[in-house]
Amino acid sequence: MTTKIREAAALLLCLGVVLVLPPIALIFATPHHVAGIPLPALYIFGVWVALVVGALLTSRLLPKSSE
């Protein structure tokens, strides 16, 4: 079970790296605003929040340490 969780954590890391790479992030580099927030900033912070939530959920699946 922990092997699958570790693989999910590694996948989450790789997904985060890919999502903030310039070729992907520049798709959202437009002069548009959503609720007064520039779209590139909204994208970067949205990815960041999604990664934090994903890390939280992944860490909750890990077994408790006996130390």
PADO-683352 format. One record per residue: residue number from 1; x, y, z of N, C-alpha, C in turn. Coordinates in pm, whole numbers, plus 50000, padded with zeros to 5 digits. Layout:
[selum NUM,[X,Y,Z],[X,Y,Z],[X,Y,Z]];
...
This chain:
[selum 1,[50083,49880,50000],[50000,50000,50000],[50087,50125,50000]];
[selum 2,[50190,50128,50082],[50272,50250,50089],[50348,50273,49960]];
[selum 3,[50377,50167,49883],[50445,50186,49756],[50357,50265,49661]];
[selum 4,[50229,50234,49657],[50137,50308,49570],[50123,50452,49615]];
[selum 5,[50124,50475,49744],[50113,50611,49796],[50239,50690,49761]];
[selum 6,[50354,50626,49773],[50479,50694,49735],[50482,50723,49586]];
[selum 7,[50431,50632,49506],[50423,50657,49362],[50328,50772,49332]];
[selum 8,[50219,50780,49407],[50125,50891,49389],[50190,51023,49428]];
[selum 9,[50271,51022,49533],[50342,51144,49574],[50443,51186,49468]];
[selum 10,[50513,51089,49410],[50609,51121,49304],[50537,51173,49180]];
[selum 11,[50422,51114,49149],[50343,51161,49036],[50293,51303,49060]];
[selum 12,[50254,51333,49182],[50209,51467,49218],[50322,51568,49198]];
[selum 13,[50442,51532,49238],[50558,51618,49218],[50583,51642,49069]];
[selum 14,[50583,51536,48991],[50606,51549,48847],[50497,51632,48781]];
[selum 15,[50374,51611,48820],[50264,51689,48765],[50280,51837,48799]];
[selum 16,[50320,51866,48921],[50343,52005,48961],[50452,52071,48880]];
[selum 17,[50560,51998,48855],[50670,52053,48775],[50622,52081,48633]];
[selum 18,[50551,51987,48575],[50503,52005,48437],[50406,52123,48428]];
[selum 19,[50318,52138,48526],[50218,52244,48519],[50276,52384,48531]];
[selum 20,[50394,52399,48591],[50452,52533,48603],[50564,52557,48502]];
[selum 21,[50590,52460,48415],[50689,52482,48308],[50637,52590,48213]];
[selum 22,[50724,52672,48161],[50681,52782,48074],[50590,52743,47957]];
[selum 23,[50614,52633,47885],[50521,52603,47774],[50376,52584,47818]];
[selum 24,[50355,52530,47935],[50218,52512,47985],[50168,52641,48050]];
[selum 25,[50250,52702,48133],[50207,52823,48204],[50183,52939,48109]];
[selum 26,[50256,52945,47998],[50238,53057,47904],[50107,53049,47827]];
[selum 27,[50040,52935,47832],[49907,52926,47771],[49813,53026,47838]];
[selum 28,[49835,53050,47965],[49748,53138,48042],[49801,53281,48049]];
[selum 29,[49908,53312,47976],[49967,53447,47977],[49890,53537,47881]];
[selum 30,[49772,53575,47923],[49687,53664,47844],[49653,53786,47929]];
[selum 31,[49610,53893,47865],[49577,54013,47942],[49440,54007,48011]];
[selum 32,[49379,53892,48018],[49247,53880,48080],[49259,53878,48232]];
[selum 33,[49150,53921,48296],[49142,53922,48442],[49017,53847,48485]];
[selum 34,[49027,53778,48596],[48912,53711,48656],[48895,53770,48794]];
[selum 35,[48784,53839,48815],[48757,53907,48942],[48871,54002,48979]];
[selum 36,[48929,54066,48879],[49035,54163,48902],[49173,54102,48921]];
[selum 37,[49183,53970,48910],[49312,53901,48927],[49362,53861,48788]];
[selum 38,[49487,53894,48755],[49541,53852,48625],[49539,53700,48611]];
[selum 39,[49505,53653,48492],[49492,53510,48469],[49620,53431,48498]];
[selum 40,[49740,53479,48461],[49860,53402,48495],[49880,53384,48646]];
[selum 41,[49852,53487,48724],[49865,53476,48869],[49762,53378,48924]];
[selum 42,[49642,53385,48871],[49537,53293,48915],[49574,53148,48883]];
[selum 43,[49634,53126,48767],[49676,52991,48729],[49785,52939,48823]];
[selum 44,[49889,53019,48844],[50001,52975,48929],[49954,52946,49071]];
[selum 45,[49873,53035,49129],[49825,53012,49265],[49724,52897,49270]];
[selum 46,[49646,52879,49162],[49555,52765,49156],[49629,52633,49154]];
[selum 47,[49737,52627,49075],[49820,52506,49072],[49883,52483,49209]];
[selum 48,[49930,52589,49270],[49994,52578,49402],[49894,52523,49505]];
[selum 49,[49774,52577,49507],[49672,52530,49602],[49637,52383,49575]];
[selum 50,[49624,52347,49448],[49593,52209,49413],[49704,52114,49458]];
[selum 51,[49830,52157,49445],[49942,52073,49489],[49945,52060,49641]];
[selum 52,[49914,52166,49711],[49910,52160,49858],[49799,52066,49904]];
[selum 53,[49683,52076,49843],[49571,51988,49879],[49606,51843,49844]];
[selum 54,[49666,51823,49727],[49707,51688,49688],[49809,51630,49784]];
[selum 55,[49905,51710,49828],[50005,51664,49924],[49940,51632,50059]];
[selum 56,[49844,51714,50099],[49774,51688,50225],[49699,51556,50220]];
[selum 57,[49627,51534,50112],[49551,51410,50099],[49643,51289,50089]];
[selum 58,[49753,51303,50018],[49849,51193,50007],[49913,51162,50142]];
[selum 59,[49947,51266,50216],[50012,51243,50346],[49917,51178,50447]];
[selum 60,[49790,51203,50434],[49694,51140,50526],[49681,50991,50502]];
[selum 61,[49716,50946,50382],[49708,50804,50351],[49829,50726,50401]];
[selum 62,[49937,50796,50432],[50058,50729,50481],[50035,50676,50622]];
[selum 63,[50095,50562,50653],[50079,50508,50789],[50151,50596,50890]];
[selum 64,[50099,50597,51010],[50159,50676,51118],[50293,50616,51157]];
[selum 65,[50388,50702,51187],[50521,50657,51230],[50513,50611,51375]];
[selum 66,[50586,50506,51409],[50584,50456,51546],[50687,50526,51634]];
[selum 67,[50761,50621,51579],[50864,50692,51657],[50805,50800,51742]];
